[in-house]
């Protein structure tokens, strides 16, 4: 059965044949692995040095190693799933495996993340209920899987640390102190060994965790969208918590030592996993993230069937809550994403056939992937820009870094390599420091294309300011502008006005005339807002811009951390065309005012007033393009 699950679960790498946001970041992670870039300094992301593996990055020179590691990971998780299923009665065993095959196993996006979460859950449950040699096997498997997860992604670091810590505490309570200590030490030293084997320096560990924590906390504050109702998600997780509580309160654990404490630890662990998955799925409640949550939560409810329970009544109520949780999740999947469930009926068979073919004919698979890579390179060709750049260093402003890689340019990414997740002052400063260092790129492929209807100058705001001050527009092709470095001056800001306003009040800029203006809006949540942000996410904030006339008012999404860091307020730069006009010395649009507007009913989460600061930028912005010969 485990081998069958592997054929369904395994995700063989596919080359990037497109250049969009969600295909660019895995390509950069693969590039970082091949070039031995240091995570935490050269690369700052929510992913770790093994992120290329779990993101499905296609590496031409490591394809066979990737295939082997993917099969080993899937088999290790599949064995844990089968061992948990084997502890159930036949009908529940079939249901557990069927739901896994039809929902979590068929999710194409972030499949390895969900797979590792399932492995931590199943091997963790086995550590709770097994004894003797099986307990040692379960503890060893859990430790190895936790190491892989913790090297891959910050979300998995949190889940792995929680699981290892709670399982180790339970082993100590059971009188298995040596095994508990072995689990903790094995996880720590295994992670350090993996870190070094992946080409990372030991001195960079602290910096990696501090920077990754900054990116993850910023994600919670800045990346929220709500395509799926949080109320329905809250109902699902509420049912899951009830199912966990009913099962844990009546569970009959081996060794019969300190049952109350062990049940408390078990509830803490499972509740923590649910909370982490809730945050992952509903901070950014788009289709991709919500499906991960809705695919994982039912599996927790069903996995609880493997726990031995004292009393049939407790078993009945636990089963009822678990089934209700699963049905609610499936209903949400059908309601919000009708196509998803329809595809799940045929996708397992398609995956089985596709993966079996790749395993039986690996050379053919490799050849097909290389041909697909060449097709992607052809589609992404930038002949004019490539001829200008040559072998000089280049970075990509925006979200489409795959263009640099597919055109075989000498790509030197800034630490926060995609503009959309430079969403705090600290991350902005990291990127800006890179552009003022000796590693600064000679050329920059530029495309101003924000996500989530954000105000464009908010994304990578410091780098945008530096580009306009220190780089010259030299060429354009397709949707890209090409900038070349022409200076290295620091931003020279002069405070001209500051004050306090209420949400909705105008921050006037009319008196600033044709000056270049930098605006910082110090909007931070109050006590209730911080509590909401911890449990869920902050309410949406919008920035209103008046471009000249009173009636010309436009709204954009504007995450509070980005407003705090500051942005180019004047001239108004909303698209590539505005940047070209600025560099050609055409009349620039000068906004007359800005205002921050809160979502209806969200006033309680923010202070009544907030401060703003208006600076004059004394640097010259937008050097003219050289005239053609």
C-alpha positions as CSV (number, residue, x, y, z in Angstrom):
1,X,0.0,0.0,0.0
2,X,2.9,2.4,0.8
3,X,4.3,1.8,-2.7
4,X,1.0,2.5,-4.2
5,X,0.7,5.8,-2.3
6,X,4.2,6.7,-3.5
7,X,3.1,6.4,-7.1
8,X,0.2,8.8,-6.3
9,X,2.1,11.3,-4.1
10,X,5.5,11.6,-5.8
11,X,5.9,15.0,-7.5
12,X,8.6,14.8,-10.2
13,X,10.2,18.2,-11.0
14,X,8.9,20.1,-14.0
15,X,10.9,22.9,-15.6
16,X,9.7,26.4,-15.6
17,X,8.0,26.9,-19.0
18,X,6.4,30.2,-17.8
19,X,7.9,33.2,-16.1
20,X,5.2,34.1,-13.6
21,X,5.5,34.8,-9.9
22,X,4.7,31.2,-8.7
23,X,7.2,29.6,-11.2
24,X,9.9,32.2,-10.6
25,X,10.5,31.7,-6.9
26,X,11.1,27.9,-7.1
27,X,13.5,28.6,-9.9
28,X,15.4,31.1,-7.8
29,X,15.6,28.6,-4.9
30,X,17.1,26.0,-7.3
31,X,19.5,28.6,-8.5
32,X,20.5,29.4,-4.9
33,X,21.2,25.8,-4.3
34,X,23.3,25.4,-7.4
35,X,25.3,28.6,-6.7
36,X,25.7,27.8,-3.0
37,X,24.1,31.1,-2.0
38,X,23.8,31.6,1.8
39,X,20.3,31.7,3.3
40,X,19.8,34.5,5.7
41,X,22.3,36.8,4.0
42,X,22.4,36.2,0.2
43,X,18.8,34.9,0.2
44,X,16.1,35.9,2.6
45,X,12.9,33.9,2.3
46,X,10.3,31.8,4.1
47,X,12.2,28.8,2.6
48,X,15.4,27.2,3.7
49,X,18.4,25.7,1.8
50,X,16.3,22.6,1.1
51,X,13.4,24.7,-0.2
52,X,14.4,23.9,-3.8
53,X,13.6,20.3,-3.1
54,X,10.1,20.8,-1.6
55,X,9.2,23.5,-4.1
56,X,9.7,21.3,-7.1
57,X,12.5,23.3,-8.7
58,X,13.9,21.7,-11.8
59,X,17.7,21.3,-11.6
60,X,19.3,20.0,-14.8
61,X,22.5,18.8,-13.1
62,X,20.8,17.2,-10.1
63,X,17.7,15.6,-11.6
64,X,18.6,12.0,-10.6
65,X,19.4,13.0,-7.1
66,X,16.1,14.9,-6.9
67,X,14.2,11.9,-8.1
68,X,15.8,9.6,-5.5
69,X,15.2,12.1,-2.6
70,X,11.6,12.6,-3.7
71,X,10.9,8.8,-3.8
72,X,12.6,8.4,-0.3
73,X,10.5,11.2,1.2
74,X,7.2,10.0,-0.3
75,X,7.9,6.4,0.8
76,X,8.8,7.5,4.4
77,X,5.6,9.5,4.7
78,X,3.5,6.7,3.0
79,X,4.8,4.1,5.5
80,X,3.8,6.3,8.4
81,X,0.3,6.8,6.9
82,X,-0.1,3.1,6.4
83,X,1.0,2.3,9.9
84,X,-1.6,4.7,11.3
85,X,-4.2,3.2,9.0
86,X,-3.3,-0.3,10.2
87,X,-4.3,0.6,13.7
88,X,-7.8,1.3,12.6
89,X,-10.8,-0.9,12.0
90,X,-11.2,-1.9,8.3
91,X,-13.9,0.6,7.3
92,X,-12.1,3.5,8.9
93,X,-8.8,2.3,7.4
94,X,-10.3,2.4,3.9
95,X,-11.9,5.8,4.6
96,X,-8.6,7.3,5.9
97,X,-6.6,6.1,2.9
98,X,-9.3,7.0,0.4
99,X,-9.6,10.6,1.7
100,X,-5.8,10.9,1.6
101,X,-5.5,9.7,-2.0
102,X,-8.5,11.9,-3.2
103,X,-7.6,15.1,-1.4
104,X,-4.2,15.8,0.0
105,X,-2.4,13.5,-2.4
106,X,-3.9,15.3,-5.5
107,X,-3.1,18.9,-4.5
108,X,-0.6,20.1,-7.0
109,X,0.5,23.3,-5.2
110,X,3.0,22.9,-2.3
111,X,2.4,19.2,-2.4
112,X,5.6,18.3,-0.5
113,X,4.7,20.8,2.3
114,X,1.4,19.1,2.9
115,X,3.1,15.7,2.5
116,X,5.7,16.5,5.2
117,X,2.9,17.8,7.5
118,X,1.0,14.5,7.0
119,X,4.2,12.6,7.9
120,X,4.8,14.6,11.1
121,X,1.2,13.9,12.1
122,X,1.3,10.2,11.4
123,X,4.8,9.4,12.8
124,X,4.0,11.7,15.8
125,X,0.8,9.7,16.5
126,X,2.8,6.5,16.3
127,X,5.3,7.8,18.8
128,X,2.4,8.4,21.2
129,X,0.8,4.9,20.9
130,X,3.6,2.5,20.1
131,X,6.0,0.7,22.4
132,X,9.1,-1.5,22.1
133,X,10.9,-1.7,18.8
134,X,8.1,0.1,16.9
135,X,8.5,3.1,19.2
136,X,12.2,3.3,18.3
137,X,11.4,3.1,14.6
138,X,8.7,5.7,14.9
139,X,10.9,8.1,16.8
140,X,13.8,7.7,14.3
141,X,11.4,8.2,11.3
142,X,9.9,11.3,12.9
143,X,13.3,12.8,13.6
144,X,14.5,12.3,10.1
145,X,11.3,13.8,8.6
146,X,11.4,16.7,11.0
147,X,15.0,17.5,9.8
148,X,13.9,17.5,6.2
149,X,10.9,19.8,7.0
150,X,13.0,22.2,9.1
151,X,15.6,22.6,6.3
152,X,12.8,23.3,3.8
153,X,10.4,26.0,5.0
154,X,9.8,28.1,8.1
155,X,6.2,26.8,8.5
156,X,7.6,23.3,8.7
157,X,10.4,24.5,11.1
158,X,7.6,25.5,13.5
159,X,5.6,22.3,13.0
160,X,8.8,20.2,13.4
161,X,10.0,21.9,16.5
162,X,6.6,21.7,18.1
163,X,6.3,18.0,17.2
164,X,9.8,17.1,18.4
165,X,9.5,19.0,21.6
166,X,6.1,17.6,22.6
167,X,7.0,14.0,21.6
168,X,10.3,14.3,23.6
169,X,8.4,15.5,26.7
170,X,6.0,12.7,26.4
171,X,8.8,10.1,26.2
172,X,10.4,11.6,29.3
173,X,7.1,11.4,31.1
174,X,6.8,7.8,30.1
175,X,10.2,7.1,31.6
176,X,12.0,6.9,28.2
177,X,14.5,9.7,29.0
178,X,17.2,8.3,26.8
179,X,14.9,8.1,23.8
180,X,13.5,11.5,24.4
181,X,16.9,13.1,24.6
182,X,17.9,11.1,21.5
183,X,15.0,12.6,19.5
184,X,15.9,16.1,20.5
185,X,19.7,15.7,19.9
186,X,19.1,13.8,16.7
187,X,16.9,16.6,15.4
188,X,19.4,19.3,16.3
189,X,22.5,17.6,15.0
190,X,20.7,16.2,12.0
191,X,19.6,19.7,11.0
192,X,23.1,21.1,11.5
193,X,24.6,18.3,9.4
194,X,22.0,18.9,6.6
195,X,22.7,22.7,6.8
196,X,26.5,22.1,6.2
197,X,25.9,19.4,3.5
198,X,23.7,21.9,1.6
199,X,26.7,24.3,1.4
200,X,25.7,26.7,4.2
201,X,28.1,28.2,6.7
202,X,27.7,27.4,10.4
203,X,28.1,31.1,11.2
204,X,25.0,31.9,9.3
205,X,22.5,29.9,11.4
206,X,21.5,32.7,13.7
207,X,21.1,35.1,10.9
208,X,19.0,32.6,8.9
209,X,16.5,32.1,11.7
210,X,16.3,35.8,12.6
211,X,15.7,36.9,8.9
212,X,13.3,34.1,8.2
213,X,11.3,34.9,11.3
214,X,11.1,38.5,10.1
215,X,9.8,37.4,6.7
216,X,7.3,35.1,8.2
217,X,5.9,37.7,10.7
218,X,5.8,40.2,7.9
219,X,3.8,37.7,5.8
220,X,1.2,37.6,8.5
221,X,0.9,41.4,8.6
222,X,1.1,42.2,4.9
223,X,0.0,39.3,2.7
224,X,-3.7,38.8,3.8
225,X,-6.4,38.3,1.2
226,X,-9.8,36.8,1.8
227,X,-11.2,34.8,-1.1
228,X,-12.6,32.2,1.3
229,X,-14.8,33.2,4.2
230,X,-12.9,33.0,7.6
231,X,-16.2,32.2,9.3
232,X,-16.5,28.9,7.4
233,X,-12.9,28.1,8.1
234,X,-13.3,28.9,11.7
235,X,-16.2,26.4,11.9
236,X,-14.1,23.7,10.3
237,X,-11.2,24.2,12.7
238,X,-13.7,24.4,15.6
239,X,-15.1,21.0,14.8
240,X,-11.5,19.7,14.5
241,X,-10.6,21.0,17.9
242,X,-13.7,19.4,19.4
243,X,-12.8,16.1,17.7
244,X,-9.3,16.3,19.1
245,X,-10.5,17.2,22.6
246,X,-13.0,14.4,22.7
247,X,-10.5,11.8,21.6
248,X,-7.6,13.0,23.8
249,X,-9.7,13.1,27.0
250,X,-10.7,9.5,26.6
251,X,-7.5,8.1,25.0
252,X,-5.9,5.0,26.5
253,X,-2.2,5.5,26.2
254,X,0.5,2.8,26.7
255,X,2.7,2.6,29.8
256,X,-0.2,4.1,31.9
257,X,2.0,6.8,33.5
258,X,0.9,10.3,34.2
259,X,-2.1,10.0,31.9
260,X,-3.4,13.5,32.6
261,X,-0.1,15.2,31.7
262,X,0.3,13.1,28.6
263,X,-3.2,13.9,27.4
264,X,-2.5,17.5,27.9
265,X,0.7,17.3,25.9
266,X,-1.2,15.4,23.1
267,X,-3.9,18.1,23.0
268,X,-1.2,20.8,23.0
269,X,0.5,19.2,20.0
270,X,-2.5,18.5,17.9
271,X,-4.1,21.9,18.7
272,X,-0.8,23.6,17.8
273,X,-0.7,21.8,14.4
274,X,-4.3,22.9,13.7
275,X,-3.4,26.5,14.6
276,X,-0.4,26.5,12.4
277,X,-2.4,25.2,9.5
278,X,-5.2,27.6,10.1
279,X,-2.7,30.5,9.9
280,X,-1.1,29.1,6.8
281,X,-4.5,28.6,5.1
282,X,-6.4,31.7,6.1
283,X,-3.8,34.5,6.4
284,X,-3.7,34.4,2.7
285,X,-7.0,32.8,2.0
286,X,-6.7,32.4,-1.7
287,X,-7.5,29.1,-3.5
288,X,-4.0,27.6,-3.1
289,X,-3.6,28.2,0.6
290,X,-7.2,27.5,1.6
291,X,-7.1,24.1,-0.2
292,X,-4.0,23.1,1.8
293,X,-5.8,23.8,5.0
294,X,-9.0,22.1,3.9
295,X,-7.1,19.1,2.7
296,X,-5.1,18.7,5.9
297,X,-7.7,19.2,8.7
298,X,-9.9,16.2,7.8
299,X,-6.9,14.0,8.0
300,X,-6.2,15.0,11.6
301,X,-9.8,14.1,12.5
302,X,-9.5,10.7,10.7
303,X,-6.1,10.0,12.1
304,X,-7.5,10.2,15.6
305,X,-9.3,6.9,15.0
306,X,-5.9,5.2,15.5
307,X,-5.8,6.3,19.1
308,X,-7.2,3.7,21.6
309,X,-10.1,5.0,23.5
310,X,-11.7,4.0,26.8
311,X,-15.5,3.7,26.3
312,X,-17.7,3.4,23.3
313,X,-19.6,6.6,24.0
314,X,-16.4,8.6,23.9
315,X,-15.4,6.9,20.7
316,X,-18.8,7.6,19.1
317,X,-18.7,11.3,20.0
318,X,-15.1,11.6,18.7
319,X,-16.0,9.9,15.5
320,X,-19.0,12.2,15.0
321,X,-17.0,15.3,15.4
322,X,-14.2,14.0,13.1
323,X,-16.7,13.1,10.4
324,X,-18.5,16.4,10.8
325,X,-15.1,18.2,10.4
326,X,-14.3,16.2,7.3
327,X,-17.7,16.8,5.7
328,X,-17.5,20.5,6.5
329,X,-14.1,20.8,4.8
330,X,-15.3,18.9,1.7
331,X,-18.4,21.1,1.5
332,X,-16.2,24.2,1.6
333,X,-14.0,22.7,-1.1
334,X,-17.0,22.1,-3.3
335,X,-18.6,25.5,-2.5
336,X,-15.6,27.7,-3.0
337,X,-13.7,25.6,-5.6
338,X,-16.3,23.5,-7.5
339,X,-13.7,22.3,-10.1
340,X,-11.3,21.0,-7.5
341,X,-13.4,18.1,-6.3
342,X,-14.5,17.2,-9.8
343,X,-10.8,16.9,-10.7
344,X,-10.0,14.7,-7.7
345,X,-12.1,11.9,-9.1
346,X,-9.7,11.4,-12.0
347,X,-6.4,13.0,-10.8
348,X,-5.1,10.0,-8.7
349,X,-5.4,7.7,-11.7
350,X,-3.7,10.3,-13.9
351,X,-0.9,10.8,-11.4
352,X,-0.5,7.0,-11.0
353,X,0.0,6.5,-14.7
354,X,2.2,9.6,-15.1
355,X,4.5,8.8,-12.2
356,X,4.7,5.1,-13.1
357,X,5.8,6.0,-16.6
358,X,8.5,8.3,-15.3
359,X,9.8,5.7,-13.0
360,X,9.8,2.9,-15.6
361,X,11.4,5.2,-18.3
362,X,13.5,7.7,-16.4
363,X,15.7,8.5,-19.5
364,X,12.6,9.4,-21.5
365,X,11.3,11.5,-18.7
366,X,14.6,13.4,-18.4
367,X,14.6,14.0,-22.2
368,X,11.1,15.3,-22.1
369,X,11.9,17.7,-19.3
370,X,15.0,19.0,-21.1
371,X,12.9,19.7,-24.2
372,X,10.3,21.5,-22.1
373,X,13.0,23.6,-20.6
374,X,14.3,24.6,-24.0
375,X,10.7,25.5,-25.0
376,X,10.5,27.7,-21.9
377,X,13.8,29.4,-22.8
378,X,12.6,30.1,-26.3
379,X,9.3,31.7,-25.0
380,X,11.2,33.9,-22.6
381,X,13.9,35.2,-24.9
382,X,14.9,38.8,-24.5
383,X,17.4,39.1,-27.4
384,X,17.7,42.9,-27.4
385,X,18.2,43.2,-23.6
386,X,20.5,40.1,-23.5
387,X,22.8,41.7,-26.1
388,X,23.1,44.9,-24.0
389,X,23.7,43.0,-20.7
390,X,26.2,40.5,-21.9
391,X,27.9,38.8,-18.9
392,X,27.4,41.7,-16.5
393,X,25.6,41.2,-13.2
394,X,21.8,41.6,-13.4
395,X,18.9,41.6,-10.9
396,X,15.2,41.6,-11.6
397,X,12.9,44.1,-10.0
398,X,9.4,42.7,-9.8
399,X,8.2,39.1,-9.6
400,X,9.4,37.4,-12.8
401,X,13.0,36.3,-12.0
402,X,12.7,33.3,-14.3
403,X,13.4,35.6,-17.2
404,X,17.0,36.1,-16.0
405,X,17.5,32.4,-15.5
406,X,15.9,31.3,-18.7
407,X,18.1,33.8,-20.7
408,X,21.2,32.5,-18.9
409,X,22.1,35.9,-17.5
410,X,24.6,36.4,-14.7
411,X,21.8,36.7,-12.1
412,X,22.7,38.2,-8.8
413,X,19.5,38.4,-6.7
414,X,19.0,40.9,-3.9
415,X,18.3,39.2,-0.6
416,X,14.5,39.6,-0.7
417,X,14.5,38.6,-4.4
418,X,10.8,39.2,-5.3
419,X,9.4,42.7,-4.8
420,X,6.1,41.6,-3.4
421,X,7.5,40.2,-0.1
422,X,9.8,43.2,0.7
423,X,6.9,44.2,3.0
424,X,8.6,45.8,6.0
425,X,11.3,48.4,6.7
426,X,13.8,45.8,7.7
427,X,13.4,43.8,4.5
428,X,13.5,47.1,2.4
429,X,16.7,48.0,4.2
430,X,18.3,44.7,3.4
431,X,17.6,45.1,-0.3
432,X,18.7,48.7,-0.3
433,X,22.0,47.9,1.4
434,X,22.6,45.3,-1.3
435,X,22.2,48.0,-4.0
436,X,24.8,50.2,-2.2
437,X,27.3,47.4,-1.8
438,X,30.1,46.1,-4.0
439,X,27.7,43.3,-5.0
440,X,25.2,45.7,-6.6
441,X,24.1,44.6,-10.1
442,X,25.3,46.5,-13.2
443,X,21.9,46.0,-14.8
444,X,18.3,45.6,-13.6
445,X,15.4,44.1,-15.5
446,X,12.5,46.2,-14.3
447,X,8.8,45.5,-14.4
448,X,6.4,47.4,-12.0
449,X,3.6,44.8,-11.5
450,X,2.4,44.6,-7.9
451,X,0.2,41.8,-6.6
452,X,-3.2,42.0,-4.8
453,X,-4.1,45.4,-6.2
454,X,-1.4,47.1,-4.1
455,X,-0.2,50.6,-4.5
456,X,2.7,50.0,-6.8
457,X,5.4,52.2,-5.1
458,X,4.9,50.2,-1.9
459,X,6.6,47.1,-3.3
460,X,10.4,47.2,-2.7
461,X,10.0,50.9,-2.0
462,X,13.6,51.6,-1.1
463,X,15.0,49.8,-4.1
464,X,12.6,51.6,-6.4
465,X,13.9,54.9,-5.0
466,X,17.5,53.8,-5.4
467,X,16.9,52.7,-9.0
468,X,15.4,56.0,-10.0
469,X,18.3,57.9,-8.3
470,X,21.3,55.7,-9.3
471,X,20.4,53.8,-12.5
472,X,19.7,55.1,-16.0
473,X,17.1,53.7,-18.4
474,X,18.9,52.3,-21.4
475,X,16.6,49.9,-23.2
476,X,13.2,48.3,-23.2
477,X,11.8,45.0,-24.7
478,X,8.4,43.4,-24.2
479,X,7.2,44.2,-20.7
480,X,10.6,44.9,-19.3
481,X,12.7,48.1,-18.9
482,X,16.4,47.8,-18.6
483,X,18.3,50.0,-16.2
484,X,22.1,50.4,-16.0
485,X,24.0,51.6,-12.9
486,X,25.2,55.2,-13.1
487,X,25.8,56.2,-9.5
488,X,25.8,55.0,-5.9
489,X,24.5,57.9,-3.8
490,X,22.5,57.3,-0.7
491,X,19.0,58.7,-0.4
492,X,19.0,62.3,0.8
493,X,15.8,63.0,2.7
494,X,14.8,66.3,4.3
495,X,11.8,66.3,6.7
496,X,9.4,69.1,5.6
497,X,6.3,68.3,7.5
498,X,4.8,65.9,10.0
499,X,1.6,65.6,11.9
500,X,-1.4,63.4,13.0
501,X,-4.5,62.5,11.1
502,X,-7.5,60.3,11.5
503,X,-8.4,57.5,9.1
504,X,-10.0,59.0,6.0
505,X,-8.4,62.4,6.5
506,X,-6.4,63.8,3.6
507,X,-2.6,64.2,3.8
508,X,-2.2,67.2,1.5
509,X,0.8,67.4,-0.9
510,X,-0.3,70.4,-3.0
511,X,2.2,72.7,-1.2
512,X,5.0,70.5,-2.3
513,X,4.7,71.5,-6.0
514,X,7.1,69.6,-8.3
515,X,9.3,68.4,-5.5
516,X,10.0,64.6,-5.2
517,X,8.3,63.5,-2.1
518,X,8.8,60.5,0.3
519,X,5.8,59.7,2.6
520,X,5.8,57.6,5.8
521,X,2.5,56.7,7.5
522,X,3.0,55.3,10.9
523,X,0.0,53.0,11.1
524,X,0.3,50.3,13.8
525,X,-2.5,48.1,15.2
526,X,-3.7,48.7,18.8
527,X,-4.0,46.0,21.5
528,X,-7.1,44.4,19.9
529,X,-5.5,44.7,16.5
530,X,-2.3,42.9,17.7
531,X,-4.5,40.2,19.3
532,X,-6.4,39.7,16.0
533,X,-3.2,39.7,14.0
534,X,-1.8,36.9,16.2
535,X,-5.0,34.8,16.0
536,X,-5.9,35.6,12.4
537,X,-4.5,38.6,10.5
538,X,-4.9,42.4,10.5
539,X,-7.9,44.0,8.8
540,X,-7.4,45.3,5.3
541,X,-6.1,48.8,4.8
542,X,-6.5,50.9,1.7
543,X,-4.6,54.0,0.4
544,X,-6.6,56.7,-1.4
545,X,-4.7,58.8,-3.9
546,X,-6.0,62.1,-5.4
547,X,-4.3,62.7,-8.7
548,X,-4.9,66.4,-9.4
549,X,-8.7,67.0,-9.4
550,X,-10.9,66.3,-6.4
551,X,-12.9,63.7,-8.4
552,X,-9.8,61.7,-9.5
553,X,-9.6,59.5,-6.5
554,X,-8.2,55.9,-6.7
555,X,-8.0,53.2,-4.0
556,X,-5.2,50.6,-3.6
557,X,-4.5,48.0,-1.0
558,X,-1.8,49.1,1.3
559,X,-0.5,46.8,4.1
560,X,0.4,48.8,7.2
561,X,4.1,47.6,7.5
562,X,4.7,48.9,4.0
563,X,3.1,52.3,4.8
564,X,5.3,52.4,7.9
565,X,8.5,51.9,5.9
566,X,7.5,54.7,3.5
567,X,7.1,55.1,-0.3
568,X,7.6,57.4,-3.2
569,X,4.5,59.6,-3.0
570,X,5.4,62.1,-5.8
571,X,5.9,61.8,-8.7
572,X,3.1,59.2,-9.0
573,X,4.5,56.0,-10.5
574,X,1.9,53.3,-11.1
575,X,3.2,51.4,-14.2
576,X,6.2,51.1,-16.5
577,X,4.9,53.9,-18.7
578,X,5.1,56.3,-15.7
579,X,8.7,55.3,-15.2
580,X,9.5,55.8,-18.8
581,X,7.9,59.2,-18.8
582,X,9.9,60.2,-15.7
583,X,13.1,59.2,-17.3
584,X,12.2,61.0,-20.6
585,X,11.5,64.2,-18.6
586,X,7.9,64.3,-19.6
587,X,5.5,66.1,-17.2
588,X,5.1,63.8,-14.2
589,X,1.8,63.2,-12.4
590,X,1.8,64.9,-8.9
591,X,-0.8,63.7,-6.5
592,X,-2.5,66.4,-4.5
593,X,-3.3,64.2,-1.4
594,X,-3.3,60.8,0.2
595,X,-5.5,59.2,2.8
596,X,-5.7,55.9,4.7
597,X,-9.1,54.2,4.8
598,X,-9.9,51.3,7.1
599,X,-12.4,48.5,6.3
600,X,-15.9,49.1,7.7
601,X,-16.1,47.9,11.3
602,X,-12.3,47.7,11.7
603,X,-11.8,51.0,13.5
604,X,-11.5,49.2,16.9
605,X,-8.3,47.5,15.8
606,X,-6.4,50.7,15.0
607,X,-5.6,53.8,17.0
608,X,-7.9,56.8,16.4
609,X,-5.0,58.9,15.0
610,X,-1.7,58.1,13.4
611,X,1.4,60.1,12.5
612,X,2.7,60.8,9.1
613,X,6.0,62.3,7.9
614,X,6.6,64.1,4.5
615,X,10.2,64.2,3.2
616,X,11.7,66.0,0.3
617,X,13.9,63.7,-1.8
618,X,17.0,65.8,-2.7
619,X,18.3,63.1,-5.1
620,X,17.6,63.6,-8.8
621,X,15.1,60.9,-9.9
622,X,14.9,59.5,-13.4
623,X,18.0,60.1,-15.5
624,X,17.3,60.7,-19.1
625,X,17.8,57.9,-21.6
626,X,20.9,58.2,-23.8
627,X,20.0,59.4,-27.3
628,X,20.3,56.8,-30.0
629,X,23.3,57.0,-32.3
